[in-house]
Amino acid sequence: MLPRLLPVVSVALLVSACSFSGIGEPVADPPPDQSDMRAAYKAIRDAYAGLKMSGNPEMSRVHRVRGGYLAEWAMCIRNDDASKRQHYTFYFKDRKISEWRLSAIVEGCETETFTPLPAAEPSSALAR
C-alpha cells in the first residue's frame, strides 16, 4: 500500500509547489505618470464635452480602483455645478485612459477631494 501511495504523494507535492512559483501571474499595471498627465487631461476634456454636463470639469487624484474592475487605476471627474452634480470614473490601462463610465457608489467618488482640471495648453506649446 505504501509503495503505491508514495508516487501519488510525490506528484501532488510537485504540482502544489508549482502554484507558489509565481510563474504565469499577471504583472501589475503601473500607475499613470503623475508628472505628465497631458494626454489624460486632453482625453478627459474631449470626453467631458461629449457628456454635455453643465459647469466645468473637476478631477480627483489618480487612485487604485475600489471594486471589481479590469483596470487597476482610476480618476474621478465631476462637474462644478453643485445643483446638477454628476461623477464619472476614468480608468487607466497601460498608463493611458482606456474607458470611462458614470461612477458607481462602490468607487467612492463622492468622498474624493477635487481640483479644477488644468486648462488646455495652447497648440504652440504642444508643438515643441
N, CA, C and O atoms as a MOPAC input file, in Angstrom:
PM7 MOZYME 1SCF
protein

 N      0.82600 1    -1.18000 1     0.00000 1
 C      0.00000 1     0.00000 1     0.00000 1
 C      0.87700 1     1.25300 1     0.00000 1
 O      0.63600 1     2.18100 1    -0.77200 1
 N      1.89300 1     1.27900 1     0.86600 1
 C      2.78000 1     2.42700 1     0.95000 1
 C      3.54000 1     2.66000 1    -0.35100 1
 O      3.68000 1     3.81500 1    -0.75400 1
 N      4.04000 1     1.62800 1    -1.03200 1
 C      4.75000 1     1.87500 1    -2.29800 1
 C      3.84200 1     2.51100 1    -3.36100 1
 O      4.32400 1     3.28800 1    -4.18400 1
 N      2.54800 1     2.19900 1    -3.35900 1
 C      1.63200 1     2.80100 1    -4.34400 1
 C      1.31700 1     4.25000 1    -3.97600 1
 O      1.12400 1     5.07900 1    -4.86600 1
 N      1.26500 1     4.55800 1    -2.73100 1
 C      0.90300 1     5.88300 1    -2.25900 1
 C      2.05300 1     6.88800 1    -2.43700 1
 O      1.80700 1     8.08000 1    -2.62000 1
 N      3.28200 1     6.42300 1    -2.38400 1
 C      4.44400 1     7.28700 1    -2.49000 1
 C      4.49000 1     8.06700 1    -3.81400 1
 O      4.72900 1     9.27300 1    -3.75800 1
 N      4.28200 1     7.47900 1    -4.98700 1
 C      4.29700 1     8.26300 1    -6.23300 1
 C      3.15900 1     9.29300 1    -6.29100 1
 O      3.33800 1    10.39700 1    -6.80400 1
 N      2.01100 1     8.92700 1    -5.77000 1
 C      0.88000 1     9.85600 1    -5.78700 1
 C      1.18000 1    11.07300 1    -4.91500 1
 O      0.91700 1    12.20200 1    -5.32900 1
 N      1.71400 1    10.86800 1    -3.74100 1
 C      2.06100 1    11.96300 1    -2.84400 1
 C      3.16300 1    12.82200 1    -3.46900 1
 O      3.12100 1    14.04900 1    -3.37400 1
 N      4.13700 1    12.18900 1    -4.09900 1
 C      5.23500 1    12.92800 1    -4.73800 1
 C      4.70700 1    13.85000 1    -5.83600 1
 O      5.09600 1    15.01600 1    -5.91300 1
 N      3.83200 1    13.33100 1    -6.67600 1
 C      3.26000 1    14.13400 1    -7.75900 1
 C      2.40900 1    15.27500 1    -7.17400 1
 O      2.46700 1    16.40100 1    -7.66900 1
 N      1.64300 1    14.99800 1    -6.15300 1
 C      0.80600 1    16.02500 1    -5.53200 1
 C      1.66600 1    17.14900 1    -4.95800 1
 O      1.31800 1    18.32200 1    -5.09100 1
 N      2.77300 1    16.80800 1    -4.32800 1
 C      3.66500 1    17.82600 1    -3.77800 1
 C      4.31000 1    18.66100 1    -4.88000 1
 O      4.44100 1    19.87700 1    -4.73900 1
 N      4.71500 1    18.01800 1    -5.97800 1
 C      5.31400 1    18.75400 1    -7.08400 1
 C      4.31600 1    19.70800 1    -7.73300 1
 O      4.65600 1    20.85200 1    -8.03400 1
 N      3.11400 1    19.25300 1    -7.94300 1
 C      2.09500 1    20.08800 1    -8.56900 1
 C      1.72200 1    21.25300 1    -7.66700 1
 O      1.54700 1    22.37300 1    -8.14600 1
 N      1.59800 1    21.00800 1    -6.38300 1
 C      1.23500 1    22.10100 1    -5.47400 1
 C      2.37800 1    23.10700 1    -5.34900 1
 O      2.12500 1    24.29000 1    -5.12300 1
 N      3.61300 1    22.67100 1    -5.49000 1
 C      4.75000 1    23.59400 1    -5.42000 1
 C      4.74300 1    24.54100 1    -6.61000 1
 O      5.21700 1    25.67100 1    -6.49400 1
 N      4.21800 1    24.11000 1    -7.75000 1
 C      4.16500 1    24.97800 1    -8.92300 1
 C      3.23900 1    26.16500 1    -8.69600 1
 O      3.44800 1    27.22400 1    -9.28700 1
 N      2.24700 1    26.01800 1    -7.87500 1
 C      1.31400 1    27.11500 1    -7.65000 1
 C      1.94500 1    28.24400 1    -6.85300 1
 O      1.39900 1    29.34800 1    -6.83100 1
 N      3.06300 1    28.00900 1    -6.20400 1
 C      3.73600 1    29.04200 1    -5.42200 1
 C      4.92600 1    29.64800 1    -6.15100 1
 O      5.64800 1    30.46300 1    -5.57800 1
 N      5.14100 1    29.26600 1    -7.40200 1
 C      6.34000 1    29.70400 1    -8.10800 1
 C      6.25600 1    31.12500 1    -8.62300 1
 O      7.29100 1    31.75000 1    -8.85500 1
 N      5.05100 1    31.66100 1    -8.80900 1
 C      4.90600 1    32.99400 1    -9.37300 1
 C      4.89500 1    32.97700 1   -10.88700 1
 O      4.71700 1    34.02100 1   -11.51400 1
 N      5.07800 1    31.83100 1   -11.47800 1
 C      5.08100 1    31.71400 1   -12.92900 1
 C      3.65300 1    31.88900 1   -13.43600 1
 O      2.72400 1    31.26300 1   -12.92600 1
 N      3.48900 1    32.72800 1   -14.42600 1
 C      2.19600 1    32.91400 1   -15.04000 1
 C      1.29100 1    33.90800 1   -14.32700 1
 O      0.15600 1    34.11700 1   -14.75700 1
 N      1.75600 1    34.51900 1   -13.26200 1
 C      0.94000 1    35.50600 1   -12.57800 1
 C      0.99300 1    36.81400 1   -13.35100 1
 O      2.04500 1    37.16800 1   -13.88400 1
 N     -0.12100 1    37.54300 1   -13.42500 1
 C     -0.11300 1    38.78700 1   -14.19500 1
 C      0.75900 1    39.85300 1   -13.54300 1
 O      0.86900 1    39.93300 1   -12.32000 1
 N      1.36900 1    40.65900 1   -14.38600 1
 C      2.19300 1    41.75500 1   -13.90900 1
 C      1.26800 1    42.91300 1   -13.55900 1
 O      0.32900 1    43.20200 1   -14.30100 1
 N      1.52000 1    43.56500 1   -12.45700 1
 C      0.68500 1    44.69000 1   -12.03300 1
 C      0.78100 1    45.83100 1   -13.03900 1
 O      1.85700 1    46.12400 1   -13.55900 1
 N     -0.34900 1    46.46700 1   -13.30400 1
 C     -0.39200 1    47.60200 1   -14.21100 1
 C      0.25000 1    48.79000 1   -13.51300 1
 O     -0.13300 1    49.11400 1   -12.38800 1
 N      1.22300 1    49.45500 1   -14.14900 1
 C      1.89400 1    50.58400 1   -13.48600 1
 C      0.95300 1    51.77500 1   -13.35200 1
 O      0.07500 1    51.96500 1   -14.19400 1
 N      1.12500 1    52.57500 1   -12.31000 1
 C      0.28400 1    53.77200 1   -12.16700 1
 C      0.63000 1    54.79100 1   -13.24400 1
 O      1.75200 1    54.79900 1   -13.75000 1
 N     -0.32400 1    55.65500 1   -13.60200 1
 C     -0.01800 1    56.71400 1   -14.56600 1
 C      1.07600 1    57.63100 1   -14.03700 1
 O      1.23900 1    57.78200 1   -12.82600 1
 N      1.81100 1    58.23200 1   -14.93500 1
 C      2.88600 1    59.15100 1   -14.57100 1
 C      2.26500 1    60.47000 1   -14.11900 1
 O      1.77200 1    61.23700 1   -14.94500 1
 N      2.28600 1    60.73700 1   -12.81900 1
 C      1.65600 1    61.93100 1   -12.26700 1
 C      2.31000 1    63.22300 1   -12.76100 1
 O      1.67300 1    64.27600 1   -12.76500 1
 N      3.56500 1    63.14700 1   -13.17300 1
 C      4.25400 1    64.36000 1   -13.61500 1
 C      3.90300 1    64.73300 1   -15.05700 1
 O      4.16500 1    65.86000 1   -15.47700 1
 N      3.31500 1    63.80800 1   -15.82000 1
 C      2.95200 1    64.10800 1   -17.20200 1
 C      1.58000 1    63.50400 1   -17.51300 1
 O      1.48000 1    62.39100 1   -18.03000 1
 N      0.55100 1    64.24300 1   -17.19400 1
 C     -0.82400 1    63.78800 1   -17.40800 1
 C     -1.49100 1    64.51700 1   -18.57100 1
 O     -2.71600 1    64.49600 1   -18.69000 1
 N     -0.69300 1    65.16800 1   -19.43700 1
 C     -1.27900 1    65.96700 1   -20.52000 1
 C     -2.21200 1    65.15600 1   -21.41100 1
 O     -3.29900 1    65.62900 1   -21.74600 1
 N     -1.81700 1    63.95400 1   -21.79900 1
 C     -2.66800 1    63.13400 1   -22.66800 1
 C     -3.96400 1    62.74600 1   -21.94300 1
 O     -5.03200 1    62.71000 1   -22.55300 1
 N     -3.86300 1    62.46000 1   -20.65200 1
 C     -5.06000 1    62.10800 1   -19.87400 1
 C     -5.99000 1    63.31100 1   -19.75500 1
 O     -7.20500 1    63.16700 1   -19.88800 1
 N     -5.43300 1    64.49800 1   -19.50500 1
 C     -6.26000 1    65.69900 1   -19.40400 1
 C     -6.96800 1    65.99500 1   -20.72600 1
 O     -8.12800 1    66.40800 1   -20.73600 1
 N     -6.27000 1    65.78400 1   -21.83200 1
 C     -6.88900 1    66.01000 1   -23.14600 1
 C     -8.03000 1    65.01700 1   -23.36500 1
 O     -9.10200 1    65.39900 1   -23.83500 1
 N     -7.80700 1    63.75100 1   -23.02800 1
 C     -8.86000 1    62.73600 1   -23.18200 1
 C    -10.06700 1    63.07900 1   -22.30400 1
 O    -11.20900 1    62.89200 1   -22.72300 1
 N     -9.82300 1    63.57300 1   -21.10700 1
 C    -10.91600 1    63.94600 1   -20.19800 1
 C    -11.67400 1    65.14600 1   -20.76600 1
 O    -12.90500 1    65.15900 1   -20.75700 1
 N    -10.94200 1    66.16300 1   -21.26600 1
 C    -11.60200 1    67.33000 1   -21.85200 1
 C    -12.48500 1    66.92900 1   -23.02600 1
 O    -13.61800 1    67.39500 1   -23.14400 1
 N    -11.96000 1    66.05700 1   -23.90100 1
 C    -12.72600 1    65.60800 1   -25.07100 1
 C    -13.97000 1    64.83400 1   -24.63600 1
 O    -15.05500 1    65.04300 1   -25.17900 1
 N    -13.81400 1    63.95200 1   -23.66800 1
 C    -14.95500 1    63.16300 1   -23.18200 1
 C    -15.96400 1    64.05700 1   -22.47200 1
 O    -17.17100 1    63.88100 1   -22.63800 1
 N    -15.48400 1    65.00800 1   -21.68900 1
 C    -16.36500 1    65.90000 1   -20.92600 1
 C    -17.27800 1    66.68700 1   -21.87500 1
 O    -18.46200 1    66.87300 1   -21.59200 1
 N    -16.72900 1    67.14100 1   -22.98200 1
 C    -17.53500 1    67.87800 1   -23.96000 1
 C    -18.66400 1    66.99400 1   -24.48900 1
 O    -19.77400 1    67.47800 1   -24.71000 1
 N    -18.39400 1    65.71500 1   -24.69200 1
 C    -19.41000 1    64.78400 1   -25.18300 1
 C    -20.43500 1    64.40200 1   -24.13300 1
 O    -21.54500 1    63.99600 1   -24.47900 1
 N    -20.09200 1    64.52200 1   -22.85800 1
 C    -21.01700 1    64.15700 1   -21.78300 1
 C    -22.09600 1    65.22200 1   -21.56800 1
 O    -23.11900 1    64.95500 1   -20.93700 1
 N    -21.86700 1    66.41600 1   -22.08900 1
 C    -22.82900 1    67.52400 1   -22.00400 1
 C    -23.25700 1    67.83700 1   -20.57700 1
 O    -24.43500 1    68.07100 1   -20.30800 1
 N    -22.29200 1    67.83900 1   -19.67100 1
 C    -22.56700 1    68.21000 1   -18.28200 1
 C    -22.41500 1    69.71900 1   -18.15000 1
 O    -21.60700 1    70.33700 1   -18.84400 1
 N    -23.19600 1    70.30000 1   -17.25600 1
 C    -23.08800 1    71.73700 1   -17.01600 1
 C    -21.85300 1    72.01800 1   -16.16600 1
 O    -21.36000 1    71.14800 1   -15.44700 1
 N    -21.36800 1    73.24600 1   -16.26500 1
 C    -20.22900 1    73.64000 1   -15.44700 1
 C    -18.89800 1    73.20600 1   -16.03900 1
 O    -18.81100 1    72.82800 1   -17.20800 1
 N    -17.87100 1    73.26900 1   -15.21300 1
 C    -16.50200 1    72.94200 1   -15.61700 1
 C    -16.05100 1    71.65300 1   -14.95100 1
 O    -16.52500 1    71.31200 1   -13.86700 1
 N    -15.13100 1    70.93200 1   -15.59800 1
 C    -14.67800 1    69.66400 1   -15.02200 1
 C    -13.73400 1    69.85200 1   -13.84000 1
 O    -12.87900 1    70.73800 1   -13.83300 1
 N    -13.91300 1    68.99700 1   -12.84900 1
 C    -13.00500 1    68.90100 1   -11.70900 1
 C    -12.53200 1    67.45900 1   -11.62600 1
 O    -13.23800 1    66.54300 1   -12.04800 1
 N    -11.33500 1    67.25600 1   -11.08000 1
 C    -10.74400 1    65.91200 1   -11.05000 1
 C    -10.25600 1    65.56300 1    -9.65100 1
 O     -9.93300 1    66.43100 1    -8.84100 1
 N    -10.21400 1    64.26100 1    -9.40100 1
 C     -9.61500 1    63.75400 1    -8.16600 1
 C     -8.18600 1    63.33700 1    -8.48200 1
 O     -7.72900 1    63.46500 1    -9.61800 1
 N     -7.50800 1    62.85500 1    -7.50400 1
 C     -6.17800 1    62.27300 1    -7.73700 1
 C     -6.36700 1    60.89800 1    -8.38700 1
 O     -7.45600 1    60.32700 1    -8.33200 1
 N     -5.32900 1    60.38500 1    -8.98600 1
 C     -5.36700 1    59.01900 1    -9.51700 1
 C     -5.24700 1    58.07300 1    -8.33000 1
 O     -4.39500 1    58.26800 1    -7.46400 1
 N     -6.09200 1    57.05300 1    -8.28700 1
 C     -6.09500 1    56.11700 1    -7.15800 1
 C     -6.35300 1    54.69900 1    -7.65700 1
 O     -6.78000 1    54.49700 1    -8.79400 1
 N     -6.09300 1    53.73400 1    -6.80400 1
 C     -6.40000 1    52.33800 1    -7.13500 1
 C     -7.90800 1    52.17900 1    -7.24600 1
 O     -8.66600 1    52.82900 1    -6.52600 1
 N     -8.32800 1    51.32500 1    -8.13800 1
 C     -9.75100 1    51.07400 1    -8.32700 1
 C    -10.30500 1    50.39700 1    -7.08100 1
 O     -9.71000 1    49.45800 1    -6.55200 1
 N    -11.44300 1    50.88200 1    -6.62500 1
 C    -12.11100 1    50.31200 1    -5.44600 1
 C    -13.29900 1    49.50100 1    -5.91300 1
 O    -14.37400 1    50.05900 1    -6.13300 1
 N    -13.14300 1    48.25700 1    -6.06400 1
 C    -14.23900 1    47.42600 1    -6.54800 1
 C    -13.72100 1    46.55600 1    -7.67300 1
 O    -12.61900 1    46.76200 1    -8.18200 1
 N    -14.50800 1    45.60600 1    -8.04500 1
 C    -14.08300 1    44.67200 1    -9.08800 1
 C    -14.15300 1    45.30000 1   -10.46200 1
 O    -15.24300 1    45.56000 1   -10.97200 1
 N    -13.01300 1    45.54400 1   -11.06200 1
 C    -12.97300 1    46.07500 1   -12.41800 1
 C    -11.67800 1    45.63400 1   -13.06400 1
 O    -10.72400 1    45.29000 1   -12.36700 1
 N    -11.62900 1    45.63900 1   -14.38500 1
 C    -10.45200 1    45.15200 1   -15.09000 1
 C     -9.25000 1    46.09000 1   -14.99000 1
 O     -8.10800 1    45.63800 1   -15.07000 1
 N     -9.49200 1    47.37500 1   -14.81700 1
 C     -8.38500 1    48.32200 1   -14.67600 1
 C     -7.96300 1    48.38800 1   -13.20600 1
 O     -8.73700 1    48.03500 1   -12.31600 1
 N     -6.74400 1    48.83700 1   -12.96100 1
 C     -6.24300 1    48.94300 1   -11.59200 1
 C     -6.19700 1    50.38100 1   -11.09300 1
 O     -6.12600 1    50.60900 1    -9.88600 1
 N     -6.23600 1    51.36200 1   -12.00700 1
 C     -6.10200 1    52.76500 1   -11.64300 1
 C     -7.27400 1    53.55700 1   -12.19900 1
 O     -7.77700 1    53.25900 1   -13.28200 1
 N     -7.70600 1    54.57200 1   -11.44900 1
 C     -8.84300 1    55.38200 1   -11.87300 1
 C     -8.69800 1    56.81200 1   -11.37800 1
 O     -7.91700 1    57.10800 1   -10.47400 1
 N     -9.48000 1    57.68900 1   -12.00200 1
 C     -9.57800 1    59.08400 1   -11.59700 1
 C    -11.04900 1    59.46600 1   -11.68200 1
 O    -11.72700 1    59.13500 1   -12.65500 1
 N    -11.53600 1    60.15700 1   -10.67000 1
 C    -12.92600 1    60.60700 1   -10.66600 1
 C    -12.99700 1    62.01000 1   -11.25900 1
 O    -12.14300 1    62.85600 1   -10.99500 1
 N    -14.02400 1    62.23800 1   -12.05800 1
 C    -14.27600 1    63.54200 1   -12.66400 1
 C    -15.69900 1    63.94400 1   -12.30500 1
 O    -16.60300 1    63.10800 1   -12.30100 1
 N    -15.89500 1    65.21200 1   -12.00600 1
 C    -17.23800 1    65.71100 1   -11.74600 1
 C    -17.35300 1    67.12000 1   -12.33100 1
 O    -16.35400 1    67.74200 1   -12.69200 1
 N    -18.58500 1    67.60400 1   -12.41400 1
 C    -18.79000 1    68.98200 1   -12.82600 1
 C    -18.82500 1    69.86500 1   -11.58200 1
 O    -19.09900 1    69.39100 1   -10.47900 1
 N    -18.54400 1    71.15400 1   -11.77100 1
 C    -18.51900 1    72.05400 1   -10.61100 1
 C    -19.88600 1    72.69600 1   -10.34200 1
 O    -19.98800 1    73.58800 1    -9.49900 1
 N    -20.91200 1    72.26500 1   -11.03100 1
 C    -22.27000 1    72.75300 1   -10.81200 1
 C    -22.93800 1    71.86300 1    -9.76100 1
 O    -23.44000 1    70.78300 1   -10.07200 1
 N    -22.93500 1    72.33800 1    -8.50400 1
 C    -23.43300 1    71.51400 1    -7.38900 1
 C    -24.90700 1    71.14600 1    -7.53200 1
 O    -25.33600 1    70.12600 1    -6.99200 1
 N    -25.69000 1    71.95300 1    -8.24600 1
 C    -27.12000 1    71.65700 1    -8.37900 1
 C    -27.38400 1    70.53100 1    -9.38200 1
 O    -28.44700 1    69.91100 1    -9.34900 1
 N    -26.43200 1    70.26500 1   -10.26400 1
 C    -26.58000 1    69.19400 1   -11.26500 1
 C    -25.34400 1    68.29800 1   -11.26100 1
 O    -24.85000 1    67.91900 1   -12.32300 1
 N    -24.84900 1    67.96300 1   -10.09200 1
 C    -23.59800 1    67.23000 1    -9.93500 1
 C    -23.69000 1    65.81700 1   -10.49300 1
 O    -24.65700 1    65.09700 1   -10.24200 1
 N    -22.68100 1    65.43600 1   -11.24700 1
 C    -22.53000 1    64.07400 1   -11.75800 1
 C    -21.06800 1    63.67500 1   -11.60000 1
 O    -20.16800 1    64.50700 1   -11.72200 1
 N    -20.84500 1    62.39800 1   -11.32900 1
 C    -19.48700 1    61.86000 1   -11.20200 1
 C    -19.27200 1    60.80900 1   -12.28200 1
 O    -20.14200 1    59.97900 1   -12.54300 1
 N    -18.10200 1    60.85800 1   -12.90100 1
 C    -17.67700 1    59.84600 1   -13.86600 1
 C    -16.33500 1    59.30500 1   -13.40500 1
 O    -15.54700 1    60.00800 1   -12.77300 1
 N    -16.09300 1    58.05400 1   -13.72800 1
 C    -14.81000 1    57.43200 1   -13.40600 1
 C    -14.07800 1    57.14400 1   -14.70900 1
 O    -14.63200 1    56.53000 1   -15.62100 1
 N    -12.83600 1    57.59000 1   -14.78800 1
 C    -11.97600 1    57.34000 1   -15.93700 1
 C    -10.94100 1    56.29900 1   -15.51400 1
 O    -10.24900 1    56.46800 1   -14.51000 1
 N    -10.84500 1    55.22800 1   -16.28900 1
 C     -9.96400 1    54.10600 1   -15.94900 1
 C     -8.69900 1    54.13900 1   -16.79500 1
 O     -8.72900 1    54.43300 1   -17.99000 1
 N     -7.58000 1    53.82600 1   -16.13300 1
 C     -6.27900 1    53.79900 1   -16.80000 1
 C     -5.84400 1    52.35600 1   -17.03300 1
 O     -5.96200 1    51.50900 1   -16.14800 1
 N     -5.34700 1    52.09400 1   -18.21700 1
 C     -4.75200 1    50.80900 1   -18.56800 1
 C     -3.46700 1    51.12900 1   -19.32100 1
 O     -3.50100 1    51.91200 1   -20.27000 1
 N     -2.36200 1    50.56400 1   -18.93700 1
 C     -1.05500 1    50.85300 1   -19.54700 1
 C     -0.76300 1    52.35500 1   -19.54000 1
 O     -0.27100 1    52.90700 1   -20.52400 1
 N     -1.07100 1    52.99600 1   -18.43300 1
 C     -0.79100 1    54.41900 1   -18.19500 1
 C     -1.61300 1    55.37800 1   -19.05000 1
 O     -1.33200 1    56.57600 1   -19.07100 1
 N     -2.62500 1    54.86900 1   -19.75600 1
 C     -3.47600 1    55.71600 1   -20.58600 1
 C     -4.92800 1    55.47700 1   -20.21200 1
 O     -5.27700 1    54.40400 1   -19.71900 1
 N     -5.77300 1    56.46700 1   -20.44200 1
 C     -7.19600 1    56.28800 1   -20.17900 1
 C     -7.74800 1    55.30300 1   -21.20200 1
 O     -7.62300 1    55.50300 1   -22.41000 1
 N     -8.35300 1    54.24600 1   -20.70100 1
 C     -8.88300 1    53.21900 1   -21.58900 1
 C    -10.38700 1    53.33600 1   -21.78100 1
 O    -10.90500 1    53.00100 1   -22.84600 1
 N    -11.09300 1    53.81000 1   -20.75700 1
 C    -12.53100 1    53.99500 1   -20.87000 1
 C    -13.04800 1    54.77500 1   -19.66900 1
 O    -12.31200 1    55.03600 1   -18.71700 1
 N    -14.31000 1    55.14000 1   -19.72700 1
 C    -14.94100 1    55.86000 1   -18.62500 1
 C    -16.40800 1    55.48800 1   -18.57500 1
 O    -16.98200 1    54.98100 1   -19.53800 1
 N    -16.99200 1    55.75400 1   -17.42100 1
 C    -18.41700 1    55.47500 1   -17.22700 1
 C    -18.93300 1    56.29200 1   -16.04800 1
 O    -18.15600 1    56.82400 1   -15.25500 1
 N    -20.24700 1    56.38200 1   -15.94900 1
 C    -20.87100 1    57.02300 1   -14.81100 1
 C    -20.41700 1    56.28100 1   -13.55900 1
 O    -20.43800 1    55.05000 1   -13.53500 1
 N    -20.01600 1    56.98800 1   -12.54300 1
 C    -19.44300 1    56.35400 1   -11.34400 1
 C    -20.49300 1    55.56900 1   -10.57300 1
 O    -21.64300 1    55.98900 1   -10.44100 1
 N    -20.06800 1    54.43100 1   -10.07500 1
 C    -20.89800 1    53.62300 1    -9.17900 1
 C    -20.56000 1    54.01800 1    -7.73400 1
 O    -19.48200 1    54.54800 1    -7.46700 1
 N    -21.46200 1    53.76400 1    -6.83500 1
 C    -21.25200 1    54.13100 1    -5.42200 1
 C    -19.99600 1    53.46400 1    -4.86300 1
 O    -19.27100 1    54.08000 1    -4.08100 1
 N    -19.72900 1    52.21900 1    -5.25100 1
 C    -18.58100 1    51.48300 1    -4.71300 1
 C    -17.25000 1    52.16800 1    -5.04500 1
 O    -16.25600 1    51.94500 1    -4.35500 1
 N    -17.22300 1    52.99400 1    -6.08900 1
 C    -15.97900 1    53.65700 1    -6.47200 1
 C    -15.63200 1    54.83000 1    -5.54800 1
 O    -14.49500 1    55.30200 1    -5.55900 1
 N    -16.58700 1    55.30100 1    -4.75600 1
 C    -16.31700 1    56.31400 1    -3.73700 1
 C    -15.96100 1    57.69200 1    -4.25400 1
 O    -15.29000 1    58.45000 1    -3.55300 1
 N    -16.38400 1    58.04000 1    -5.45100 1
 C    -16.03700 1    59.35500 1    -5.99900 1
 C    -16.60400 1    60.50200 1    -5.16700 1
 O    -16.01300 1    61.58100 1    -5.11600 1
 N    -17.72200 1    60.28000 1    -4.53000 1
 C    -18.33600 1    61.35000 1    -3.72800 1
 C    -17.46000 1    61.76700 1    -2.54900 1
 O    -17.60200 1    62.87800 1    -2.03900 1
 N    -16.56900 1    60.90200 1    -2.11800 1
 C    -15.71900 1    61.19600 1    -0.96600 1
 C    -14.34900 1    61.75400 1    -1.35500 1
 O    -13.56200 1    62.12500 1    -0.48400 1
 N    -14.06200 1    61.81400 1    -2.64700 1
 C    -12.76500 1    62.30600 1    -3.11300 1
 C    -12.66200 1    63.82200 1    -2.96200 1
 O    -13.67500 1    64.51400 1    -2.85800 1
 N    -11.44400 1    64.32500 1    -2.95100 1
 C    -11.16400 1    65.75100 1    -2.98600 1
 C    -10.90600 1    66.12300 1    -4.44200 1
 O    -10.14100 1    65.44900 1    -5.13100 1
 N    -11.53600 1    67.18000 1    -4.90400 1
 C    -11.44700 1    67.56100 1    -6.31400 1
 C    -10.75200 1    68.90400 1    -6.48600 1
 O    -10.84200 1    69.78700 1    -5.63300 1
 N    -10.05100 1    69.03300 1    -7.62100 1
 C     -9.43400 1    70.28500 1    -8.03800 1
 C     -9.83500 1    70.53000 1    -9.49000 1
 O    -10.17600 1    69.58400 1   -10.20100 1
 N     -9.80200 1    71.78000 1    -9.94000 1
 C    -10.16500 1    72.04000 1   -11.33700 1
 C     -9.21600 1    71.30600 1   -12.29900 1
 O     -8.02100 1    71.17600 1   -12.03700 1
 N     -9.77500 1    70.83800 1   -13.40100 1
 C     -8.96800 1    70.22100 1   -14.44900 1
 C     -8.09700 1    71.31400 1   -15.05800 1
 O     -8.62000 1    72.37900 1   -15.38800 1
 N     -6.79000 1    71.09900 1   -15.22000 1
 C     -5.93200 1    72.14200 1   -15.79900 1
 C     -6.43600 1    72.56800 1   -17.18000 1
 O     -6.95800 1    71.75400 1   -17.94200 1
 N     -6.27100 1    73.83800 1   -17.48200 1
 C     -6.69200 1    74.37600 1   -18.77900 1
 C     -5.88100 1    73.73600 1   -19.89500 1
 O     -4.75500 1    73.28200 1   -19.69100 1
 N     -6.47400 1    73.71300 1   -21.06300 1
 C     -5.77600 1    73.14800 1   -22.23400 1
 C     -4.57600 1    74.01200 1   -22.55800 1
 O     -4.62400 1    75.23800 1   -22.45600 1
 N     -3.49600 1    73.35200 1   -22.95100 1
 C     -2.29500 1    74.08600 1   -23.34400 1
 C     -2.49700 1    74.67000 1   -24.73000 1
 O     -3.15900 1    74.06100 1   -25.57100 1
 N     -1.93200 1    75.84900 1   -24.97800 1
 C     -2.02000 1    76.40300 1   -26.32900 1
 C     -1.35100 1    75.44900 1   -27.32900 1
 O     -0.38700 1    74.76600 1   -26.98300 1
 N     -1.84800 1    75.40200 1   -28.53700 1
 C     -1.30300 1    74.46300 1   -29.52700 1
 C      0.16200 1    74.72800 1   -29.84400 1
 O      0.86700 1    73.80400 1   -30.25000 1
 N      0.64500 1    75.95100 1   -29.67400 1
 C      2.06800 1    76.22500 1   -29.91600 1
 C      2.95600 1    75.55400 1   -28.87800 1
 O      4.08500 1    75.17200 1   -29.18400 1
 N      2.45200 1    75.40400 1   -27.63600 1
 C      3.23100 1    74.73700 1   -26.59500 1
 C      3.30600 1    73.24600 1   -26.85500 1
 O      4.28300 1    72.60400 1   -26.46900 1
 N      2.28100 1    72.67400 1   -27.51100 1
 C      2.28700 1    71.23600 1   -27.81700 1
 C      3.24400 1    70.91200 1   -28.94200 1
 O      3.73900 1    69.78800 1   -29.02800 1
 N      3.51400 1    71.88000 1   -29.81100 1
 C      4.36900 1    71.65100 1   -30.97000 1
 C      5.84100 1    71.55900 1   -30.59800 1
 O      6.64500 1    71.08200 1   -31.39900 1
 N      6.20700 1    71.99700 1   -29.41900 1
 C      7.61600 1    71.97900 1   -29.00500 1
 C      8.16400 1    70.61400 1   -28.87400 1
 O      9.33600 1    70.45000 1   -28.53300 1

